[in-house]
Amino acid sequence: MQDTEHPPATVRQMAEEMLRAAIVAGDLQPGQRLTERSLSALTGAGRTTVREAVRQLESEGLLHSVPHRGPMVAVLSEPEARDLYELRAMLEGQAGRLCALRGNMHHHAALHMAVDALDHARQAGSMLGVLQANTAFYEALNDGAGNEALRQAMLGLHNRLAFFRFSSTRWPGRSAQSVFELRAIADAVMLRDPAAAEAACIHHIEAAAELALLLLAERARGAALVRRPRRAAFEKA
């Protein structure tokens, strides 16, 4: 990519998408410090483009700039994660309800195909396949819901919670449970039962939130164990 003083929007958007995808896939981990040089190497973009991409991802809550240290991948606290999952449950419940009311046979088929693909990827041990199938499921759900504002709001939340989405695929039994939960959503939508679709969506997100908070607790315990020897050595000295 060539960089200019005011890079074309398409070039900037490509850099944004590459950085966003790296965060969602877990290639860039929460708390990881980033440099302009490393981001330029990752995206192939120049520094001006990288700075604009970083500002955009900061506005989405994916990156956080530390004074005199540069950007880092955002780390969610337990209260922040809880708030985001509560909002996600409300939004996705509404998406399920609207999809049951407005969706057609094409959407029904796409939902069930995505669940089948997720199950196949899970059994094959393909984490990438699981993530792709999950993305396809939500694309079908939002297409059926037919509300662009709702789609954009859900996309923003998915990006903010990308770390948990990636990590949950590695948690024993979670992918199998997700297949069961998403199939319940797809079945309720196909039956055109908005109340059941909404309830199934909320149940799915509540289960995801429970695991996310557990992951945060595990991460906090790990960080405490890393810090403890240093503190003990300091006190001993």
Secondary structure as a PSIPRED ss2 file (coil, helix, strand):
# PSIPRED VFORMAT (PSIPRED V4.0)

   1 M C   1.000  0.000  0.000
   2 Q C   1.000  0.000  0.000
   3 D C   1.000  0.000  0.000
   4 T C   1.000  0.000  0.000
   5 E C   1.000  0.000  0.000
   6 H C   1.000  0.000  0.000
   7 P C   1.000  0.000  0.000
   8 P C   1.000  0.000  0.000
   9 A H   0.000  1.000  0.000
  10 T H   0.000  1.000  0.000
  11 V H   0.000  1.000  0.000
  12 R H   0.000  1.000  0.000
  13 Q H   0.000  1.000  0.000
  14 M H   0.000  1.000  0.000
  15 A H   0.000  1.000  0.000
  16 E H   0.000  1.000  0.000
  17 E H   0.000  1.000  0.000
  18 M H   0.000  1.000  0.000
  19 L H   0.000  1.000  0.000
  20 R H   0.000  1.000  0.000
  21 A H   0.000  1.000  0.000
  22 A H   0.000  1.000  0.000
  23 I H   0.000  1.000  0.000
  24 V H   0.000  1.000  0.000
  25 A C   1.000  0.000  0.000
  26 G C   1.000  0.000  0.000
  27 D C   1.000  0.000  0.000
  28 L C   1.000  0.000  0.000
  29 Q C   1.000  0.000  0.000
  30 P C   1.000  0.000  0.000
  31 G C   1.000  0.000  0.000
  32 Q C   1.000  0.000  0.000
  33 R E   0.000  0.000  1.000
  34 L C   1.000  0.000  0.000
  35 T C   1.000  0.000  0.000
  36 E H   0.000  1.000  0.000
  37 R H   0.000  1.000  0.000
  38 S H   0.000  1.000  0.000
  39 L H   0.000  1.000  0.000
  40 S H   0.000  1.000  0.000
  41 A H   0.000  1.000  0.000
  42 L H   0.000  1.000  0.000
  43 T H   0.000  1.000  0.000
  44 G C   1.000  0.000  0.000
  45 A C   1.000  0.000  0.000
  46 G C   1.000  0.000  0.000
  47 R H   0.000  1.000  0.000
  48 T H   0.000  1.000  0.000
  49 T H   0.000  1.000  0.000
  50 V H   0.000  1.000  0.000
  51 R H   0.000  1.000  0.000
  52 E H   0.000  1.000  0.000
  53 A H   0.000  1.000  0.000
  54 V H   0.000  1.000  0.000
  55 R H   0.000  1.000  0.000
  56 Q H   0.000  1.000  0.000
  57 L H   0.000  1.000  0.000
  58 E H   0.000  1.000  0.000
  59 S H   0.000  1.000  0.000
  60 E C   1.000  0.000  0.000
  61 G C   1.000  0.000  0.000
  62 L C   1.000  0.000  0.000
  63 L E   0.000  0.000  1.000
  64 H E   0.000  0.000  1.000
  65 S E   0.000  0.000  1.000
  66 V E   0.000  0.000  1.000
  67 P C   1.000  0.000  0.000
  68 H C   1.000  0.000  0.000
  69 R C   1.000  0.000  0.000
  70 G E   0.000  0.000  1.000
  71 P E   0.000  0.000  1.000
  72 M E   0.000  0.000  1.000
  73 V E   0.000  0.000  1.000
  74 A C   1.000  0.000  0.000
  75 V C   1.000  0.000  0.000
  76 L C   1.000  0.000  0.000
  77 S C   1.000  0.000  0.000
  78 E H   0.000  1.000  0.000
  79 P H   0.000  1.000  0.000
  80 E H   0.000  1.000  0.000
  81 A H   0.000  1.000  0.000
  82 R H   0.000  1.000  0.000
  83 D H   0.000  1.000  0.000
  84 L H   0.000  1.000  0.000
  85 Y H   0.000  1.000  0.000
  86 E H   0.000  1.000  0.000
  87 L H   0.000  1.000  0.000
  88 R H   0.000  1.000  0.000
  89 A H   0.000  1.000  0.000
  90 M H   0.000  1.000  0.000
  91 L H   0.000  1.000  0.000
  92 E H   0.000  1.000  0.000
  93 G H   0.000  1.000  0.000
  94 Q H   0.000  1.000  0.000
  95 A H   0.000  1.000  0.000
  96 G H   0.000  1.000  0.000
  97 R H   0.000  1.000  0.000
  98 L H   0.000  1.000  0.000
  99 C H   0.000  1.000  0.000
 100 A H   0.000  1.000  0.000
 101 L H   0.000  1.000  0.000
 102 R H   0.000  1.000  0.000
 103 G C   1.000  0.000  0.000
 104 N C   1.000  0.000  0.000
 105 M H   0.000  1.000  0.000
 106 H H   0.000  1.000  0.000
 107 H H   0.000  1.000  0.000
 108 H H   0.000  1.000  0.000
 109 A H   0.000  1.000  0.000
 110 A H   0.000  1.000  0.000
 111 L H   0.000  1.000  0.000
 112 H H   0.000  1.000  0.000
 113 M H   0.000  1.000  0.000
 114 A H   0.000  1.000  0.000
 115 V H   0.000  1.000  0.000
 116 D H   0.000  1.000  0.000
 117 A H   0.000  1.000  0.000
 118 L H   0.000  1.000  0.000
 119 D H   0.000  1.000  0.000
 120 H H   0.000  1.000  0.000
 121 A H   0.000  1.000  0.000
 122 R H   0.000  1.000  0.000
 123 Q H   0.000  1.000  0.000
 124 A H   0.000  1.000  0.000
 125 G C   1.000  0.000  0.000
 126 S C   1.000  0.000  0.000
 127 M H   0.000  1.000  0.000
 128 L H   0.000  1.000  0.000
 129 G H   0.000  1.000  0.000
 130 V H   0.000  1.000  0.000
 131 L H   0.000  1.000  0.000
 132 Q H   0.000  1.000  0.000
 133 A H   0.000  1.000  0.000
 134 N H   0.000  1.000  0.000
 135 T H   0.000  1.000  0.000
 136 A H   0.000  1.000  0.000
 137 F H   0.000  1.000  0.000
 138 Y H   0.000  1.000  0.000
 139 E H   0.000  1.000  0.000
 140 A H   0.000  1.000  0.000
 141 L H   0.000  1.000  0.000
 142 N H   0.000  1.000  0.000
 143 D H   0.000  1.000  0.000
 144 G H   0.000  1.000  0.000
 145 A H   0.000  1.000  0.000
 146 G C   1.000  0.000  0.000
 147 N C   1.000  0.000  0.000
 148 E H   0.000  1.000  0.000
 149 A H   0.000  1.000  0.000
 150 L H   0.000  1.000  0.000
 151 R H   0.000  1.000  0.000
 152 Q H   0.000  1.000  0.000
 153 A H   0.000  1.000  0.000
 154 M H   0.000  1.000  0.000
 155 L H   0.000  1.000  0.000
 156 G H   0.000  1.000  0.000
 157 L H   0.000  1.000  0.000
 158 H H   0.000  1.000  0.000
 159 N H   0.000  1.000  0.000
 160 R H   0.000  1.000  0.000
 161 L C   1.000  0.000  0.000
 162 A H   0.000  1.000  0.000
 163 F H   0.000  1.000  0.000
 164 F H   0.000  1.000  0.000
 165 R H   0.000  1.000  0.000
 166 F H   0.000  1.000  0.000
 167 S H   0.000  1.000  0.000
 168 S H   0.000  1.000  0.000
 169 T C   1.000  0.000  0.000
 170 R C   1.000  0.000  0.000
 171 W C   1.000  0.000  0.000
 172 P C   1.000  0.000  0.000
 173 G C   1.000  0.000  0.000
 174 R H   0.000  1.000  0.000
 175 S H   0.000  1.000  0.000
 176 A H   0.000  1.000  0.000
 177 Q H   0.000  1.000  0.000
 178 S H   0.000  1.000  0.000
 179 V H   0.000  1.000  0.000
 180 F H   0.000  1.000  0.000
 181 E H   0.000  1.000  0.000
 182 L H   0.000  1.000  0.000
 183 R H   0.000  1.000  0.000
 184 A H   0.000  1.000  0.000
 185 I H   0.000  1.000  0.000
 186 A H   0.000  1.000  0.000
 187 D H   0.000  1.000  0.000
 188 A H   0.000  1.000  0.000
 189 V H   0.000  1.000  0.000
 190 M H   0.000  1.000  0.000
 191 L C   1.000  0.000  0.000
 192 R C   1.000  0.000  0.000
 193 D C   1.000  0.000  0.000
 194 P H   0.000  1.000  0.000
 195 A H   0.000  1.000  0.000
 196 A H   0.000  1.000  0.000
 197 A H   0.000  1.000  0.000
 198 E H   0.000  1.000  0.000
 199 A H   0.000  1.000  0.000
 200 A H   0.000  1.000  0.000
 201 C H   0.000  1.000  0.000
 202 I H   0.000  1.000  0.000
 203 H H   0.000  1.000  0.000
 204 H H   0.000  1.000  0.000
 205 I H   0.000  1.000  0.000
 206 E H   0.000  1.000  0.000
 207 A H   0.000  1.000  0.000
 208 A H   0.000  1.000  0.000
 209 A H   0.000  1.000  0.000
 210 E H   0.000  1.000  0.000
 211 L H   0.000  1.000  0.000
 212 A H   0.000  1.000  0.000
 213 L H   0.000  1.000  0.000
 214 L H   0.000  1.000  0.000
 215 L H   0.000  1.000  0.000
 216 L H   0.000  1.000  0.000
 217 A H   0.000  1.000  0.000
 218 E H   0.000  1.000  0.000
 219 R H   0.000  1.000  0.000
 220 A H   0.000  1.000  0.000
 221 R H   0.000  1.000  0.000
 222 G H   0.000  1.000  0.000
 223 A H   0.000  1.000  0.000
 224 A H   0.000  1.000  0.000
 225 L H   0.000  1.000  0.000
 226 V H   0.000  1.000  0.000
 227 R H   0.000  1.000  0.000
 228 R H   0.000  1.000  0.000
 229 P H   0.000  1.000  0.000
 230 R H   0.000  1.000  0.000
 231 R H   0.000  1.000  0.000
 232 A H   0.000  1.000  0.000
 233 A H   0.000  1.000  0.000
 234 F H   0.000  1.000  0.000
 235 E H   0.000  1.000  0.000
 236 K H   0.000  1.000  0.000
 237 A C   1.000  0.000  0.000
